[in-house]
């Protein structure tokens, strides 16, 4: 039996109020990007379903973190 690698729960976009109306469209776009990349990895690299799910989760969390980190400094609260 192989040990399971814990995966972090999916993160959410945490946009400042000035950008809240963009959370839906950005979230939708990120879902598409994650889905396409995971599907391609599954097809071309023949990764297992578990690996594909881990990849999806990791991609989602890292992309959300990147968006959150880059947009946070542009909040009116920080100016």
mmCIF file of the N, C-alpha and C atoms, coordinates in Angstrom:
data_MODEL
# 
_entry.id   MODEL 
# 
loop_
_atom_site.group_PDB 
_atom_site.id 
_atom_site.type_symbol 
_atom_site.label_atom_id 
_atom_site.label_alt_id 
_atom_site.label_comp_id 
_atom_site.label_asym_id 
_atom_site.label_entity_id 
_atom_site.label_seq_id 
_atom_site.pdbx_PDB_ins_code 
_atom_site.Cartn_x 
_atom_site.Cartn_y 
_atom_site.Cartn_z 
_atom_site.occupancy 
_atom_site.B_iso_or_equiv 
_atom_site.pdbx_formal_charge 
_atom_site.auth_seq_id 
_atom_site.auth_comp_id 
_atom_site.auth_asym_id 
_atom_site.auth_atom_id 
_atom_site.pdbx_PDB_model_num 
ATOM 1   N N  . UNK A 1 1  ? 0.832   -1.170 0.000   1.00 0.00 ? 1  UNK A N  1 
ATOM 2   C CA . UNK A 1 1  ? 0.000   0.000  0.000   1.00 0.00 ? 1  UNK A CA 1 
ATOM 3   C C  . UNK A 1 1  ? 0.888   1.248  0.000   1.00 0.00 ? 1  UNK A C  1 
ATOM 4   N N  . UNK A 1 2  ? 0.646   2.132  -0.918  1.00 0.00 ? 2  UNK A N  1 
ATOM 5   C CA . UNK A 1 2  ? 1.448   3.342  -0.995  1.00 0.00 ? 2  UNK A CA 1 
ATOM 6   C C  . UNK A 1 2  ? 0.802   4.440  -0.164  1.00 0.00 ? 2  UNK A C  1 
ATOM 7   N N  . UNK A 1 3  ? 1.633   5.272  0.461   1.00 0.00 ? 3  UNK A N  1 
ATOM 8   C CA . UNK A 1 3  ? 1.073   6.354  1.275   1.00 0.00 ? 3  UNK A CA 1 
ATOM 9   C C  . UNK A 1 3  ? 0.429   7.406  0.386   1.00 0.00 ? 3  UNK A C  1 
ATOM 10  N N  . UNK A 1 4  ? -0.670  7.937  0.850   1.00 0.00 ? 4  UNK A N  1 
ATOM 11  C CA . UNK A 1 4  ? -1.361  8.988  0.112   1.00 0.00 ? 4  UNK A CA 1 
ATOM 12  C C  . UNK A 1 4  ? -0.724  10.326 0.422   1.00 0.00 ? 4  UNK A C  1 
ATOM 13  N N  . UNK A 1 5  ? -0.514  11.102 -0.616  1.00 0.00 ? 5  UNK A N  1 
ATOM 14  C CA . UNK A 1 5  ? 0.003   12.446 -0.439  1.00 0.00 ? 5  UNK A CA 1 
ATOM 15  C C  . UNK A 1 5  ? -1.181  13.365 -0.193  1.00 0.00 ? 5  UNK A C  1 
ATOM 16  N N  . UNK A 1 6  ? -1.196  14.056 0.940   1.00 0.00 ? 6  UNK A N  1 
ATOM 17  C CA . UNK A 1 6  ? -2.334  14.939 1.190   1.00 0.00 ? 6  UNK A CA 1 
ATOM 18  C C  . UNK A 1 6  ? -2.345  16.092 0.192   1.00 0.00 ? 6  UNK A C  1 
ATOM 19  N N  . UNK A 1 7  ? -3.525  16.415 -0.276  1.00 0.00 ? 7  UNK A N  1 
ATOM 20  C CA . UNK A 1 7  ? -3.643  17.533 -1.195  1.00 0.00 ? 7  UNK A CA 1 
ATOM 21  C C  . UNK A 1 7  ? -4.412  18.641 -0.509  1.00 0.00 ? 7  UNK A C  1 
ATOM 22  N N  . UNK A 1 8  ? -3.969  19.846 -0.739  1.00 0.00 ? 8  UNK A N  1 
ATOM 23  C CA . UNK A 1 8  ? -4.614  20.999 -0.121  1.00 0.00 ? 8  UNK A CA 1 
ATOM 24  C C  . UNK A 1 8  ? -5.998  21.207 -0.726  1.00 0.00 ? 8  UNK A C  1 
ATOM 25  N N  . UNK A 1 9  ? -6.885  21.712 0.099   1.00 0.00 ? 9  UNK A N  1 
ATOM 26  C CA . UNK A 1 9  ? -8.232  22.015 -0.386  1.00 0.00 ? 9  UNK A CA 1 
ATOM 27  C C  . UNK A 1 9  ? -8.141  23.106 -1.456  1.00 0.00 ? 9  UNK A C  1 
ATOM 28  N N  . UNK A 1 10 ? -9.065  23.088 -2.399  1.00 0.00 ? 10 UNK A N  1 
ATOM 29  C CA . UNK A 1 10 ? -9.026  24.123 -3.446  1.00 0.00 ? 10 UNK A CA 1 
ATOM 30  C C  . UNK A 1 10 ? -9.174  25.515 -2.828  1.00 0.00 ? 10 UNK A C  1 
ATOM 31  N N  . UNK A 1 11 ? -8.323  26.411 -3.249  1.00 0.00 ? 11 UNK A N  1 
ATOM 32  C CA . UNK A 1 11 ? -8.364  27.781 -2.747  1.00 0.00 ? 11 UNK A CA 1 
ATOM 33  C C  . UNK A 1 11 ? -9.366  28.597 -3.552  1.00 0.00 ? 11 UNK A C  1 
ATOM 34  N N  . UNK A 1 12 ? -9.757  29.709 -2.994  1.00 0.00 ? 12 UNK A N  1 
ATOM 35  C CA . UNK A 1 12 ? -10.688 30.588 -3.690  1.00 0.00 ? 12 UNK A CA 1 
ATOM 36  C C  . UNK A 1 12 ? -9.997  31.909 -4.025  1.00 0.00 ? 12 UNK A C  1 
ATOM 37  N N  . UNK A 1 13 ? -10.513 32.547 -5.045  1.00 0.00 ? 13 UNK A N  1 
ATOM 38  C CA . UNK A 1 13 ? -10.000 33.871 -5.383  1.00 0.00 ? 13 UNK A CA 1 
ATOM 39  C C  . UNK A 1 13 ? -10.373 34.823 -4.257  1.00 0.00 ? 13 UNK A C  1 
ATOM 40  N N  . UNK A 1 14 ? -9.428  35.617 -3.863  1.00 0.00 ? 14 UNK A N  1 
ATOM 41  C CA . UNK A 1 14 ? -9.634  36.581 -2.783  1.00 0.00 ? 14 UNK A CA 1 
ATOM 42  C C  . UNK A 1 14 ? -9.285  37.958 -3.340  1.00 0.00 ? 14 UNK A C  1 
ATOM 43  N N  . UNK A 1 15 ? -10.177 38.464 -4.177  1.00 0.00 ? 15 UNK A N  1 
ATOM 44  C CA . UNK A 1 15 ? -9.908  39.726 -4.856  1.00 0.00 ? 15 UNK A CA 1 
ATOM 45  C C  . UNK A 1 15 ? -10.370 40.909 -4.014  1.00 0.00 ? 15 UNK A C  1 
ATOM 46  N N  . UNK A 1 16 ? -9.654  42.029 -4.106  1.00 0.00 ? 16 UNK A N  1 
ATOM 47  C CA . UNK A 1 16 ? -10.096 43.243 -3.413  1.00 0.00 ? 16 UNK A CA 1 
ATOM 48  C C  . UNK A 1 16 ? -11.458 43.688 -3.962  1.00 0.00 ? 16 UNK A C  1 
ATOM 49  N N  . UNK A 1 17 ? -12.184 44.506 -3.194  1.00 0.00 ? 17 UNK A N  1 
ATOM 50  C CA . UNK A 1 17 ? -13.517 44.945 -3.616  1.00 0.00 ? 17 UNK A CA 1 
ATOM 51  C C  . UNK A 1 17 ? -13.565 45.548 -5.024  1.00 0.00 ? 17 UNK A C  1 
ATOM 52  N N  . UNK A 1 18 ? -12.506 46.227 -5.410  1.00 0.00 ? 18 UNK A N  1 
ATOM 53  C CA . UNK A 1 18 ? -12.482 46.859 -6.736  1.00 0.00 ? 18 UNK A CA 1 
ATOM 54  C C  . UNK A 1 18 ? -12.521 45.840 -7.876  1.00 0.00 ? 18 UNK A C  1 
ATOM 55  N N  . UNK A 1 19 ? -12.199 44.590 -7.571  1.00 0.00 ? 19 UNK A N  1 
ATOM 56  C CA . UNK A 1 19 ? -12.110 43.550 -8.588  1.00 0.00 ? 19 UNK A CA 1 
ATOM 57  C C  . UNK A 1 19 ? -13.097 42.403 -8.367  1.00 0.00 ? 19 UNK A C  1 
ATOM 58  N N  . UNK A 1 20 ? -13.947 42.512 -7.342  1.00 0.00 ? 20 UNK A N  1 
ATOM 59  C CA . UNK A 1 20 ? -14.856 41.410 -6.995  1.00 0.00 ? 20 UNK A CA 1 
ATOM 60  C C  . UNK A 1 20 ? -15.733 40.966 -8.157  1.00 0.00 ? 20 UNK A C  1 
ATOM 61  N N  . UNK A 1 21 ? -16.154 41.907 -8.994  1.00 0.00 ? 21 UNK A N  1 
ATOM 62  C CA . UNK A 1 21 ? -17.032 41.555 -10.114 1.00 0.00 ? 21 UNK A CA 1 
ATOM 63  C C  . UNK A 1 21 ? -16.327 40.692 -11.154 1.00 0.00 ? 21 UNK A C  1 
ATOM 64  N N  . UNK A 1 22 ? -15.022 40.592 -11.058 1.00 0.00 ? 22 UNK A N  1 
ATOM 65  C CA . UNK A 1 22 ? -14.253 39.773 -12.009 1.00 0.00 ? 22 UNK A CA 1 
ATOM 66  C C  . UNK A 1 22 ? -13.994 38.357 -11.502 1.00 0.00 ? 22 UNK A C  1 
ATOM 67  N N  . UNK A 1 23 ? -14.372 38.078 -10.255 1.00 0.00 ? 23 UNK A N  1 
ATOM 68  C CA . UNK A 1 23 ? -14.090 36.763 -9.674  1.00 0.00 ? 23 UNK A CA 1 
ATOM 69  C C  . UNK A 1 23 ? -14.725 35.635 -10.484 1.00 0.00 ? 23 UNK A C  1 
ATOM 70  N N  . UNK A 1 24 ? -15.963 35.809 -10.923 1.00 0.00 ? 24 UNK A N  1 
ATOM 71  C CA . UNK A 1 24 ? -16.640 34.766 -11.698 1.00 0.00 ? 24 UNK A CA 1 
ATOM 72  C C  . UNK A 1 24 ? -15.960 34.476 -13.026 1.00 0.00 ? 24 UNK A C  1 
ATOM 73  N N  . UNK A 1 25 ? -15.748 35.522 -13.851 1.00 0.00 ? 25 UNK A N  1 
ATOM 74  C CA . UNK A 1 25 ? -15.078 35.270 -15.134 1.00 0.00 ? 25 UNK A CA 1 
ATOM 75  C C  . UNK A 1 25 ? -13.653 34.722 -14.982 1.00 0.00 ? 25 UNK A C  1 
ATOM 76  N N  . UNK A 1 26 ? -12.906 35.242 -14.011 1.00 0.00 ? 26 UNK A N  1 
ATOM 77  C CA . UNK A 1 26 ? -11.537 34.755 -13.820 1.00 0.00 ? 26 UNK A CA 1 
ATOM 78  C C  . UNK A 1 26 ? -11.558 33.305 -13.363 1.00 0.00 ? 26 UNK A C  1 
ATOM 79  N N  . UNK A 1 27 ? -12.449 32.991 -12.440 1.00 0.00 ? 27 UNK A N  1 
ATOM 80  C CA . UNK A 1 27 ? -12.575 31.615 -11.954 1.00 0.00 ? 27 UNK A CA 1 
ATOM 81  C C  . UNK A 1 27 ? -12.923 30.669 -13.099 1.00 0.00 ? 27 UNK A C  1 
ATOM 82  N N  . UNK A 1 28 ? -13.853 31.087 -13.954 1.00 0.00 ? 28 UNK A N  1 
ATOM 83  C CA . UNK A 1 28 ? -14.224 30.263 -15.109 1.00 0.00 ? 28 UNK A CA 1 
ATOM 84  C C  . UNK A 1 28 ? -13.055 30.027 -16.044 1.00 0.00 ? 28 UNK A C  1 
ATOM 85  N N  . UNK A 1 29 ? -12.286 31.084 -16.306 1.00 0.00 ? 29 UNK A N  1 
ATOM 86  C CA . UNK A 1 29 ? -11.117 30.952 -17.178 1.00 0.00 ? 29 UNK A CA 1 
ATOM 87  C C  . UNK A 1 29 ? -10.073 30.019 -16.575 1.00 0.00 ? 29 UNK A C  1 
ATOM 88  N N  . UNK A 1 30 ? -9.843  30.149 -15.274 1.00 0.00 ? 30 UNK A N  1 
ATOM 89  C CA . UNK A 1 30 ? -8.865  29.281 -14.616 1.00 0.00 ? 30 UNK A CA 1 
ATOM 90  C C  . UNK A 1 30 ? -9.308  27.824 -14.677 1.00 0.00 ? 30 UNK A C  1 
ATOM 91  N N  . UNK A 1 31 ? -10.603 27.583 -14.520 1.00 0.00 ? 31 UNK A N  1 
ATOM 92  C CA . UNK A 1 31 ? -11.117 26.208 -14.615 1.00 0.00 ? 31 UNK A CA 1 
ATOM 93  C C  . UNK A 1 31 ? -10.830 25.616 -15.984 1.00 0.00 ? 31 UNK A C  1 
ATOM 94  N N  . UNK A 1 32 ? -10.997 26.417 -17.027 1.00 0.00 ? 32 UNK A N  1 
ATOM 95  C CA . UNK A 1 32 ? -10.736 25.944 -18.386 1.00 0.00 ? 32 UNK A CA 1 
ATOM 96  C C  . UNK A 1 32 ? -9.254  25.624 -18.565 1.00 0.00 ? 32 UNK A C  1 
ATOM 97  N N  . UNK A 1 33 ? -8.396  26.523 -18.111 1.00 0.00 ? 33 UNK A N  1 
ATOM 98  C CA . UNK A 1 33 ? -6.947  26.311 -18.244 1.00 0.00 ? 33 UNK A CA 1 
ATOM 99  C C  . UNK A 1 33 ? -6.530  25.042 -17.506 1.00 0.00 ? 33 UNK A C  1 
ATOM 100 N N  . UNK A 1 34 ? -6.981  24.896 -16.269 1.00 0.00 ? 34 UNK A N  1 
ATOM 101 C CA . UNK A 1 34 ? -6.629  23.715 -15.470 1.00 0.00 ? 34 UNK A CA 1 
ATOM 102 C C  . UNK A 1 34 ? -7.140  22.445 -16.141 1.00 0.00 ? 34 UNK A C  1 
ATOM 103 N N  . UNK A 1 35 ? -8.355  22.484 -16.626 1.00 0.00 ? 35 UNK A N  1 
ATOM 104 C CA . UNK A 1 35 ? -8.951  21.313 -17.266 1.00 0.00 ? 35 UNK A CA 1 
ATOM 105 C C  . UNK A 1 35 ? -8.170  20.896 -18.514 1.00 0.00 ? 35 UNK A C  1 
ATOM 106 N N  . UNK A 1 36 ? -7.833  21.861 -19.338 1.00 0.00 ? 36 UNK A N  1 
ATOM 107 C CA . UNK A 1 36 ? -7.097  21.568 -20.576 1.00 0.00 ? 36 UNK A CA 1 
ATOM 108 C C  . UNK A 1 36 ? -5.722  20.980 -20.271 1.00 0.00 ? 36 UNK A C  1 
ATOM 109 N N  . UNK A 1 37 ? -5.006  21.598 -19.340 1.00 0.00 ? 37 UNK A N  1 
ATOM 110 C CA . UNK A 1 37 ? -3.669  21.098 -19.008 1.00 0.00 ? 37 UNK A CA 1 
ATOM 111 C C  . UNK A 1 37 ? -3.715  19.708 -18.389 1.00 0.00 ? 37 UNK A C  1 
ATOM 112 N N  . UNK A 1 38 ? -4.661  19.475 -17.493 1.00 0.00 ? 38 UNK A N  1 
ATOM 113 C CA . UNK A 1 38 ? -4.766  18.147 -16.863 1.00 0.00 ? 38 UNK A CA 1 
ATOM 114 C C  . UNK A 1 38 ? -5.191  17.090 -17.876 1.00 0.00 ? 38 UNK A C  1 
ATOM 115 N N  . UNK A 1 39 ? -6.101  17.454 -18.753 1.00 0.00 ? 39 UNK A N  1 
ATOM 116 C CA . UNK A 1 39 ? -6.540  16.500 -19.786 1.00 0.00 ? 39 UNK A CA 1 
ATOM 117 C C  . UNK A 1 39 ? -5.380  16.130 -20.702 1.00 0.00 ? 39 UNK A C  1 
ATOM 118 N N  . UNK A 1 40 ? -4.606  17.125 -21.107 1.00 0.00 ? 40 UNK A N  1 
ATOM 119 C CA . UNK A 1 40 ? -3.457  16.860 -21.981 1.00 0.00 ? 40 UNK A CA 1 
ATOM 120 C C  . UNK A 1 40 ? -2.439  15.976 -21.277 1.00 0.00 ? 40 UNK A C  1 
ATOM 121 N N  . UNK A 1 41 ? -2.174  16.245 -20.012 1.00 0.00 ? 41 UNK A N  1 
ATOM 122 C CA . UNK A 1 41 ? -1.222  15.426 -19.256 1.00 0.00 ? 41 UNK A CA 1 
ATOM 123 C C  . UNK A 1 41 ? -1.718  13.992 -19.147 1.00 0.00 ? 41 UNK A C  1 
ATOM 124 N N  . UNK A 1 42 ? -3.014  13.829 -18.933 1.00 0.00 ? 42 UNK A N  1 
ATOM 125 C CA . UNK A 1 42 ? -3.585  12.491 -18.814 1.00 0.00 ? 42 UNK A CA 1 
ATOM 126 C C  . UNK A 1 42 ? -3.442  11.736 -20.127 1.00 0.00 ? 42 UNK A C  1 
ATOM 127 N N  . UNK A 1 43 ? -3.722  12.401 -21.232 1.00 0.00 ? 43 UNK A N  1 
ATOM 128 C CA . UNK A 1 43 ? -3.654  11.757 -22.545 1.00 0.00 ? 43 UNK A CA 1 
ATOM 129 C C  . UNK A 1 43 ? -2.230  11.481 -22.986 1.00 0.00 ? 43 UNK A C  1 
ATOM 130 N N  . UNK A 1 44 ? -1.391  12.495 -22.916 1.00 0.00 ? 44 UNK A N  1 
ATOM 131 C CA . UNK A 1 44 ? -0.044  12.376 -23.480 1.00 0.00 ? 44 UNK A CA 1 
ATOM 132 C C  . UNK A 1 44 ? 0.950   11.697 -22.556 1.00 0.00 ? 44 UNK A C  1 
ATOM 133 N N  . UNK A 1 45 ? 0.821   11.934 -21.271 1.00 0.00 ? 45 UNK A N  1 
ATOM 134 C CA . UNK A 1 45 ? 1.780   11.367 -20.324 1.00 0.00 ? 45 UNK A CA 1 
ATOM 135 C C  . UNK A 1 45 ? 1.254   10.108 -19.659 1.00 0.00 ? 45 UNK A C  1 
ATOM 136 N N  . UNK A 1 46 ? -0.015  9.795  -19.959 1.00 0.00 ? 46 UNK A N  1 
ATOM 137 C CA . UNK A 1 46 ? -0.669  8.609  -19.418 1.00 0.00 ? 46 UNK A CA 1 
ATOM 138 C C  . UNK A 1 46 ? -0.554  8.543  -17.899 1.00 0.00 ? 46 UNK A C  1 
ATOM 139 N N  . UNK A 1 47 ? -0.873  9.651  -17.241 1.00 0.00 ? 47 UNK A N  1 
ATOM 140 C CA . UNK A 1 47 ? -0.855  9.658  -15.790 1.00 0.00 ? 47 UNK A CA 1 
ATOM 141 C C  . UNK A 1 47 ? -2.153  9.044  -15.272 1.00 0.00 ? 47 UNK A C  1 
ATOM 142 N N  . UNK A 1 48 ? -2.106  8.567  -14.063 1.00 0.00 ? 48 UNK A N  1 
ATOM 143 C CA . UNK A 1 48 ? -3.286  7.925  -13.472 1.00 0.00 ? 48 UNK A CA 1 
ATOM 144 C C  . UNK A 1 48 ? -4.350  8.975  -13.135 1.00 0.00 ? 48 UNK A C  1 
ATOM 145 N N  . UNK A 1 49 ? -5.552  8.509  -12.866 1.00 0.00 ? 49 UNK A N  1 
ATOM 146 C CA . UNK A 1 49 ? -6.621  9.425  -12.472 1.00 0.00 ? 49 UNK A CA 1 
ATOM 147 C C  . UNK A 1 49 ? -6.262  10.178 -11.195 1.00 0.00 ? 49 UNK A C  1 
ATOM 148 N N  . UNK A 1 50 ? -5.636  9.488  -10.270 1.00 0.00 ? 50 UNK A N  1 
ATOM 149 C CA . UNK A 1 50 ? -5.227  10.126 -9.016  1.00 0.00 ? 50 UNK A CA 1 
ATOM 150 C C  . UNK A 1 50 ? -4.192  11.215 -9.279  1.00 0.00 ? 50 UNK A C  1 
ATOM 151 N N  . UNK A 1 51 ? -3.226  10.921 -10.141 1.00 0.00 ? 51 UNK A N  1 
ATOM 152 C CA . UNK A 1 51 ? -2.221  11.921 -10.488 1.00 0.00 ? 51 UNK A CA 1 
ATOM 153 C C  . UNK A 1 51 ? -2.858  13.098 -11.219 1.00 0.00 ? 51 UNK A C  1 
ATOM 154 N N  . UNK A 1 52 ? -3.815  12.827 -12.077 1.00 0.00 ? 52 UNK A N  1 
ATOM 155 C CA . UNK A 1 52 ? -4.505  13.896 -12.801 1.00 0.00 ? 52 UNK A CA 1 
ATOM 156 C C  . UNK A 1 52 ? -5.266  14.797 -11.830 1.00 0.00 ? 52 UNK A C  1 
ATOM 157 N N  . UNK A 1 53 ? -5.898  14.189 -10.833 1.00 0.00 ? 53 UNK A N  1 
ATOM 158 C CA . UNK A 1 53 ? -6.621  14.986 -9.832  1.00 0.00 ? 53 UNK A CA 1 
ATOM 159 C C  . UNK A 1 53 ? -5.654  15.823 -9.007  1.00 0.00 ? 53 UNK A C  1 
ATOM 160 N N  . UNK A 1 54 ? -4.527  15.253 -8.646  1.00 0.00 ? 54 UNK A N  1 
ATOM 161 C CA . UNK A 1 54 ? -3.514  16.002 -7.898  1.00 0.00 ? 54 UNK A CA 1 
ATOM 162 C C  . UNK A 1 54 ? -2.982  17.160 -8.742  1.00 0.00 ? 54 UNK A C  1 
ATOM 163 N N  . UNK A 1 55 ? -2.782  16.899 -10.033 1.00 0.00 ? 55 UNK A N  1 
ATOM 164 C CA . UNK A 1 55 ? -2.317  17.948 -10.936 1.00 0.00 ? 55 UNK A CA 1 
ATOM 165 C C  . UNK A 1 55 ? -3.354  19.060 -11.021 1.00 0.00 ? 55 UNK A C  1 
ATOM 166 N N  . UNK A 1 56 ? -4.623  18.700 -11.185 1.00 0.00 ? 56 UNK A N  1 
ATOM 167 C CA . UNK A 1 56 ? -5.684  19.709 -11.246 1.00 0.00 ? 56 UNK A CA 1 
ATOM 168 C C  . UNK A 1 56 ? -5.703  20.568 -9.985  1.00 0.00 ? 56 UNK A C  1 
ATOM 169 N N  . UNK A 1 57 ? -5.636  19.912 -8.847  1.00 0.00 ? 57 UNK A N  1 
ATOM 170 C CA . UNK A 1 57 ? -5.675  20.635 -7.577  1.00 0.00 ? 57 UNK A CA 1 
ATOM 171 C C  . UNK A 1 57 ? -4.469  21.566 -7.437  1.00 0.00 ? 57 UNK A C  1 
ATOM 172 N N  . UNK A 1 58 ? -3.301  21.048 -7.775  1.00 0.00 ? 58 UNK A N  1 
ATOM 173 C CA . UNK A 1 58 ? -2.085  21.844 -7.662  1.00 0.00 ? 58 UNK A CA 1 
ATOM 174 C C  . UNK A 1 58 ? -2.110  23.035 -8.625  1.00 0.00 ? 58 UNK A C  1 
ATOM 175 N N  . UNK A 1 59 ? -2.490  22.794 -9.870  1.00 0.00 ? 59 UNK A N  1 
ATOM 176 C CA . UNK A 1 59 ? -2.583  23.881 -10.841 1.00 0.00 ? 59 UNK A CA 1 
ATOM 177 C C  . UNK A 1 59 ? -3.573  24.946 -10.379 1.00 0.00 ? 59 UNK A C  1 
ATOM 178 N N  . UNK A 1 60 ? -4.748  24.492 -9.948  1.00 0.00 ? 60 UNK A N  1 
ATOM 179 C CA . UNK A 1 60 ? -5.768  25.435 -9.493  1.00 0.00 ? 60 UNK A CA 1 
ATOM 180 C C  . UNK A 1 60 ? -5.229  26.307 -8.354  1.00 0.00 ? 60 UNK A C  1 
ATOM 181 N N  . UNK A 1 61 ? -4.678  25.663 -7.330  1.00 0.00 ? 61 UNK A N  1 
ATOM 182 C CA . UNK A 1 61 ? -4.212  26.407 -6.161  1.00 0.00 ? 61 UNK A CA 1 
ATOM 183 C C  . UNK A 1 61 ? -3.092  27.372 -6.507  1.00 0.00 ? 61 UNK A C  1 
ATOM 184 N N  . UNK A 1 62 ? -2.173  26.944 -7.337  1.00 0.00 ? 62 UNK A N  1 
ATOM 185 C CA . UNK A 1 62 ? -1.050  27.820 -7.675  1.00 0.00 ? 62 UNK A CA 1 
ATOM 186 C C  . UNK A 1 62 ? -1.481  28.978 -8.568  1.00 0.00 ? 62 UNK A C  1 
ATOM 187 N N  . UNK A 1 63 ? -2.409  28.734 -9.487  1.00 0.00 ? 63 UNK A N  1 
ATOM 188 C CA . UNK A 1 63 ? -2.906  29.826 -10.329 1.00 0.00 ? 63 UNK A CA 1 
ATOM 189 C C  . UNK A 1 63 ? -3.717  30.827 -9.507  1.00 0.00 ? 63 UNK A C  1 
ATOM 190 N N  . UNK A 1 64 ? -4.570  30.320 -8.621  1.00 0.00 ? 64 UNK A N  1 
ATOM 191 C CA . UNK A 1 64 ? -5.343  31.215 -7.744  1.00 0.00 ? 64 UNK A CA 1 
ATOM 192 C C  . UNK A 1 64 ? -4.402  32.023 -6.855  1.00 0.00 ? 64 UNK A C  1 
ATOM 193 N N  . UNK A 1 65 ? -3.393  31.364 -6.297  1.00 0.00 ? 65 UNK A N  1 
ATOM 194 C CA . UNK A 1 65 ? -2.422  32.076 -5.460  1.00 0.00 ? 65 UNK A CA 1 
ATOM 195 C C  . UNK A 1 65 ? -1.719  33.179 -6.251  1.00 0.00 ? 65 UNK A C  1 
ATOM 196 N N  . UNK A 1 66 ? -1.362  32.883 -7.494  1.00 0.00 ? 66 UNK A N  1 
ATOM 197 C CA . UNK A 1 66 ? -0.680  33.881 -8.326  1.00 0.00 ? 66 UNK A CA 1 
ATOM 198 C C  . UNK A 1 66 ? -1.580  35.081 -8.599  1.00 0.00 ? 66 UNK A C  1 
ATOM 199 N N  . UNK A 1 67 ? -2.833  34.832 -8.952  1.00 0.00 ? 67 UNK A N  1 
ATOM 200 C CA . UNK A 1 67 ? -3.762  35.932 -9.209  1.00 0.00 ? 67 UNK A CA 1 
ATOM 201 C C  . UNK A 1 67 ? -3.958  36.751 -7.935  1.00 0.00 ? 67 UNK A C  1 
ATOM 202 N N  . UNK A 1 68 ? -4.217  36.080 -6.828  1.00 0.00 ? 68 UNK A N  1 
ATOM 203 C CA . UNK A 1 68 ? -4.417  36.786 -5.560  1.00 0.00 ? 68 UNK A CA 1 
ATOM 204 C C  . UNK A 1 68 ? -3.201  37.637 -5.191  1.00 0.00 ? 68 UNK A C  1 
ATOM 205 N N  . UNK A 1 69 ? -2.022  37.073 -5.311  1.00 0.00 ? 69 UNK A N  1 
ATOM 206 C CA . UNK A 1 69 ? -0.797  37.777 -4.928  1.00 0.00 ? 69 UNK A CA 1 
ATOM 207 C C  . UNK A 1 69 ? -0.529  38.988 -5.823  1.00 0.00 ? 69 UNK A C  1 
ATOM 208 N N  . UNK A 1 70 ? -0.817  38.864 -7.094  1.00 0.00 ? 70 UNK A N  1 
ATOM 209 C CA . UNK A 1 70 ? -0.530  39.959 -8.013  1.00 0.00 ? 70 UNK A CA 1 
ATOM 210 C C  . UNK A 1 70 ? -1.548  41.090 -7.932  1.00 0.00 ? 70 UNK A C  1 
ATOM 211 N N  . UNK A 1 71 ? -2.803  40.763 -7.621  1.00 0.00 ? 71 UNK A N  1 
ATOM 212 C CA . UNK A 1 71 ? -3.834  41.791 -7.623  1.00 0.00 ? 71 UNK A CA 1 
ATOM 213 C C  . UNK A 1 71 ? -3.972  42.467 -6.259  1.00 0.00 ? 71 UNK A C  1 
ATOM 214 N N  . UNK A 1 72 ? -3.626  41.781 -5.194  1.00 0.00 ? 72 UNK A N  1 
ATOM 215 C CA . UNK A 1 72 ? -3.764  42.332 -3.841  1.00 0.00 ? 72 UNK A CA 1 
ATOM 216 C C  . UNK A 1 72 ? -3.088  43.696 -3.674  1.00 0.00 ? 72 UNK A C  1 
ATOM 217 N N  . UNK A 1 73 ? -1.887  43.905 -4.192  1.00 0.00 ? 73 UNK A N  1 
ATOM 218 C CA . UNK A 1 73 ? -1.238  45.223 -4.030  1.00 0.00 ? 73 UNK A CA 1 
ATOM 219 C C  . UNK A 1 73 ? -1.983  46.353 -4.749  1.00 0.00 ? 73 UNK A C  1 
ATOM 220 N N  . UNK A 1 74 ? -2.911  46.034 -5.620  1.00 0.00 ? 74 UNK A N  1 
ATOM 221 C CA . UNK A 1 74 ? -3.616  47.058 -6.382  1.00 0.00 ? 74 UNK A CA 1 
ATOM 222 C C  . UNK A 1 74 ? -4.960  47.432 -5.759  1.00 0.00 ? 74 UNK A C  1 
ATOM 223 N N  . UNK A 1 75 ? -5.133  47.081 -4.507  1.00 0.00 ? 75 UNK A N  1 
ATOM 224 C CA . UNK A 1 75 ? -6.348  47.408 -3.780  1.00 0.00 ? 75 UNK A CA 1 
ATOM 225 C C  . UNK A 1 75 ? -6.285  48.859 -3.309  1.00 0.00 ? 75 UNK A C  1 
ATOM 226 N N  . UNK A 1 76 ? -7.446  49.515 -3.219  1.00 0.00 ? 76 UNK A N  1 
ATOM 227 C CA . UNK A 1 76 ? -7.502  50.890 -2.722  1.00 0.00 ? 76 UNK A CA 1 
ATOM 228 C C  . UNK A 1 76 ? -7.012  50.955 -1.281  1.00 0.00 ? 76 UNK A C  1 
ATOM 229 N N  . UNK A 1 77 ? -7.193  49.854 -0.530  1.00 0.00 ? 77 UNK A N  1 
ATOM 230 C CA . UNK A 1 77 ? -6.732  49.817 0.861   1.00 0.00 ? 77 UNK A CA 1 
ATOM 231 C C  . UNK A 1 77 ? -5.221  49.936 0.962   1.00 0.00 ? 77 UNK A C  1 
ATOM 232 N N  . UNK A 1 78 ? -4.526  49.495 -0.042  1.00 0.00 ? 78 UNK A N  1 
ATOM 233 C CA . UNK A 1 78 ? -3.052  49.502 -0.014  1.00 0.00 ? 78 UNK A CA 1 
ATOM 234 C C  . UNK A 1 78 ? -2.465  50.791 -0.566  1.00 0.00 ? 78 UNK A C  1 
ATOM 235 N N  . UNK A 1 79 ? -3.278  51.606 -1.165  1.00 0.00 ? 79 UNK A N  1 
ATOM 236 C CA . UNK A 1 79 ? -2.769  52.868 -1.730  1.00 0.00 ? 79 UNK A CA 1 
ATOM 237 C C  . UNK A 1 79 ? -2.872  53.951 -0.755  1.00 0.00 ? 79 UNK A C  1 
# 
